């Protein structure tokens, strides 16, 4: 069984969308999405520098657009449970959950881009209230690391498994973490994000996103949808949408998602563009599961072979 996953914020790099726009129809698709949400996705994905695409209001729609574009290049727009070559499950990390919701048919591509544009703007506004950020902790044991973070006033915003937890909080709290690492933590790596996502600092964005979601009519997932709130599978489109709204202020439990992948019998994992982060975690946490990250169109042939070998 194959699971299709979508990365979250911080996976973007300058120019990463450039080779994808050479694919047939890709430029037209990006242009239509750009017009729909009022953001020049082609510019930000090909010409903008690292600081420009670090902006939450830009990074989030750019990541969802890239995921959907690479999925379409694989022949995966909206999945169907009974179609040949269909992955058995989908999931997303943080904002990648919106990409996964579109893959599962809960919302269409335009609705996904519209929602994520509003999400990014709302979270950027919330982040502007207090200078905050996020840092990845490499190594350590969650049983000792999480209490240590809480002692410093930080939130374990992403519990990713495979020895990785992401702490979020004010810049002062993150500086204190650098000076006082939890036992067993080898490195503390600041992330390319502009806020303390998935914490109480994002509470103002929840109301804005809830209002935006009222305009959507979600469908039930057509394939197994794994939620990063708790690693549970969700069968109701309305519940998926509710979780997407609350997720901005709730921790991401990617470790529980991977536990669910194991219980589902996943044998292969493909991470859509800009892939790399989630496949790296899966290699450590899911031994024996084949992984592939879509970084450029050169990866498409191998991904199609993996889908043919491991899909439902």
C-alpha positions in Angstrom: 0.0 0.0 0.0 1.2 3.5 -0.9 0.7 6.7 1.0 0.9 10.1 -0.6 2.1 12.9 1.7 2.5 16.7 1.4 5.1 18.8 3.2 4.6 21.8 5.4 6.1 25.3 5.6 9.9 25.5 5.6 10.2 23.0 2.7 10.3 25.8 0.1 13.6 27.0 -1.5 14.2 29.8 -4.0 13.4 28.8 -7.6 12.1 25.3 -6.7 9.0 25.6 -8.9 11.1 26.5 -12.1 11.5 23.1 -13.7 7.8 22.2 -13.0 6.6 25.0 -15.2 8.2 23.4 -18.2 5.6 20.5 -18.1 2.7 20.7 -20.5 -0.1 22.8 -19.1 1.7 23.6 -15.8 2.1 27.4 -16.5 -1.5 27.7 -17.5 -2.6 25.9 -14.3 -0.4 28.1 -12.1 -1.6 31.3 -13.9 -5.2 30.3 -13.2 -4.6 29.7 -9.6 -2.6 32.9 -9.3 -5.5 34.9 -10.7 -8.0 33.1 -8.4 -6.1 34.0 -5.2 -4.5 37.3 -6.2 -0.9 36.1 -5.8 1.8 35.6 -8.5 2.7 32.0 -7.8 5.0 31.8 -10.8 7.1 34.8 -9.7 7.4 33.5 -6.1 8.2 30.0 -7.2 10.9 30.9 -9.7 12.3 34.4 -9.1 11.7 35.4 -5.5 14.5 35.2 -2.9 14.5 33.2 0.4 13.2 36.1 2.4 10.3 36.7 0.1 9.1 33.1 0.2 9.6 32.9 3.9 6.6 35.2 4.3 3.8 33.1 5.6 1.2 34.7 3.3 3.3 33.6 0.3 4.9 30.4 1.5 1.7 28.6 2.3 -0.2 29.0 -1.0 3.1 28.4 -2.9 3.6 25.0 -1.1 0.0 23.9 -1.8 0.2 24.9 -5.4 3.5 23.0 -5.8 2.0 19.9 -4.2 -1.1 20.0 -6.4 1.0 20.7 -9.5 3.3 17.8 -8.9 0.4 15.5 -8.1 -1.3 16.4 -11.3 2.0 15.6 -13.1 1.7 12.1 -11.6 -1.9 11.9 -12.9 -3.3 12.4 -9.4 -5.7 15.3 -9.3 -8.6 14.0 -7.2 -8.1 10.4 -6.2 -10.7 7.7 -6.5 -10.6 4.6 -4.2 -11.4 2.2 -7.0 -9.1 3.7 -9.7 -6.0 1.9 -10.9 -2.8 3.5 -9.6 -4.5 5.2 -6.6 -2.5 5.6 -3.3 -4.2 3.9 -0.4 -4.0 6.9 1.9 -3.1 10.6 1.9 -1.8 12.9 4.7 -0.1 16.3 5.0 2.2 18.0 7.5 0.8 21.3 8.7 -0.3 23.3 5.7 0.2 20.2 3.6 -3.1 18.9 5.1 -4.9 21.3 2.7 -3.0 19.7 -0.2 -4.0 16.2 1.0 -7.6 17.3 1.4 -7.6 18.3 -2.2 -6.0 15.0 -3.3 -8.7 13.2 -1.3 -11.5 15.1 -3.0 -12.7 16.9 0.1 -12.2 20.3 -1.6 -11.2 21.1 -5.2 -7.9 22.7 -6.2 -9.3 26.3 -6.4 -11.0 26.0 -3.0 -7.8 24.6 -1.5 -5.7 27.5 -2.9 -8.4 30.0 -1.8 -8.5 28.6 1.7 -4.7 28.4 2.1 -4.3 32.0 0.9 -6.7 33.1 3.7 -4.9 30.8 6.1 -1.5 32.3 5.3 -2.7 35.9 5.6 -4.5 35.2 8.9 -1.4 33.4 10.3 0.9 36.2 9.1 -1.3 38.7 10.9 -1.3 36.6 14.1 2.5 36.2 13.9 2.9 40.0 13.6 1.5 40.5 17.1 4.5 39.1 18.9 8.0 38.2 17.4 7.9 34.4 17.4 9.5 31.5 15.6 10.2 27.8 15.5 13.3 25.6 15.9 13.8 21.9 15.3 15.4 19.8 18.0 17.4 16.9 16.7 17.9 13.9 19.0 16.6 13.5 22.6 13.7 11.6 24.1 10.2 13.1 24.0 9.6 12.1 27.6 12.4 14.5 28.7 12.4 17.0 25.9 8.7 18.0 26.1 8.7 18.9 29.8 12.0 20.8 29.2 10.3 22.9 26.5 7.3 23.5 28.6 9.6 24.7 31.5 11.0 27.3 29.1 7.4 28.4 28.0 7.8 26.8 24.6 5.2 24.5 22.9 6.2 21.2 21.2 4.4 22.4 18.0 5.5 19.5 15.8 6.1 16.0 17.2 7.6 14.4 14.1 9.0 11.2 15.4 12.4 9.7 14.5 14.0 11.9 17.1 12.7 15.2 15.9 10.5 17.7 17.8 9.9 21.3 16.7 9.6 23.9 19.5 7.7 27.1 19.0 7.4 30.3 21.0 8.8 33.8 21.4 12.3 34.6 20.1 13.4 35.1 23.7 12.2 31.6 24.6 13.9 30.1 21.6 17.2 31.9 22.5 16.9 30.4 26.0 16.5 27.0 24.4 19.7 27.5 22.4 21.5 28.1 25.7 19.8 25.3 27.6 19.2 22.3 25.4 17.2 19.3 26.7 19.3 16.3 27.6 20.2 14.2 24.5 19.4 16.9 22.0 22.3 17.3 19.6 21.3 20.4 17.7 18.7 23.2 17.7 18.0 24.4 14.2 15.9 27.5 13.5 13.3 27.0 10.8 12.5 29.2 7.8 9.1 30.2 9.2 7.9 33.6 10.4 5.8 32.6 13.5 5.0 30.2 16.2 2.6 28.0 14.3 0.4 25.4 15.9 0.5 27.2 19.3 -1.7 29.6 21.2 0.0 32.5 19.3 -2.1 31.5 16.3 -5.5 31.7 18.1 -6.5 34.9 16.2 -6.1 33.0 12.9 -8.5 30.3 13.9 -11.5 32.6 13.8 -10.5 34.0 10.4 -10.1 30.5 9.0 -13.4 29.3 10.4 -15.1 32.2 8.7 -13.4 31.3 5.4 -14.4 27.7 5.7 -18.1 28.5 6.0 -18.1 29.2 2.3 -17.0 25.7 1.4 -19.1 22.5 0.9 -16.7 19.6 1.7 -17.1 16.1 0.3 -16.2 13.0 2.1 -12.7 11.7 1.4 -12.5 9.3 -1.5 -9.4 7.6 -0.1 -8.2 7.1 3.5 -7.3 10.5 5.0 -5.0 10.6 8.0 -5.2 13.6 10.2 -2.1 15.1 11.7 -4.0 16.3 14.8 -3.9 12.8 16.3 -3.0 10.3 13.5 -6.6 9.2 13.2 -8.3 8.4 9.9 -11.2 10.7 9.1 -14.2 9.7 7.0 -16.3 12.9 7.0 -15.4 15.8 4.8 -17.0 18.2 7.3 -14.7 16.8 10.1 -11.7 17.1 7.8 -12.5 20.8 7.3 -13.1 21.4 11.0 -9.7 19.9 11.7 -8.1 22.1 9.1 -9.5 25.2 10.8 -8.4 24.2 14.3 -5.0 22.8 13.2 -3.4 26.2 12.9 -3.3 26.5 16.7 -2.9 22.8 17.5 0.3 20.8 17.6 1.1 18.5 14.6 1.5 14.9 15.6 3.3 13.5 12.6 4.6 10.7 14.8 1.1 9.4 15.2 0.5 9.7 11.5 3.4 7.4 10.9 2.1 5.0 13.5 -1.1 4.9 11.6 0.7 4.3 8.3 2.3 1.3 9.9 -1.0 0.0 11.1 -2.5 0.5 7.6 0.2 -1.7 6.1 2.0 1.1 4.1 4.8 -0.3 2.0 5.8 2.9 0.1 5.6 6.6 0.6 5.8 9.4 -2.0 6.2 13.1 -0.9 4.9 15.6 -3.4 6.9 18.7 -4.3 8.9 20.2 -2.6 9.7 16.8 -1.2 12.5 15.7 1.1 11.5 16.5 4.7 8.9 13.9 5.3 10.7 11.2 3.4 13.8 11.9 5.6 11.7 11.3 8.7 10.0 8.2 7.2 13.4 6.6 6.4 14.2 6.7 10.1 10.8 5.9 11.5 9.4 3.4 9.0 12.2 1.0 8.2 11.5 -1.2 5.2 9.1 1.3 3.7 10.2 2.6 0.3 10.3 6.4 0.0 10.5 8.9 -2.8 10.6 12.7 -2.7 9.4 14.7 -5.7 11.9 17.4 -6.0 12.0 18.0 -9.8 10.1 16.4 -12.8 13.1 14.1 -13.2 11.6 12.2 -10.2 8.3 11.5 -11.9 9.2 8.3 -13.7 10.5 6.6 -10.5 7.4 7.8 -8.7 5.1 6.3 -11.3 6.9 3.0 -11.0 6.5 3.1 -7.2 2.8 3.9 -7.6 2.3 1.0 -10.0 4.1 -1.4 -7.7 2.5 -0.4 -4.4 -0.8 1.3 -5.0 -4.2 -0.1 -4.1 
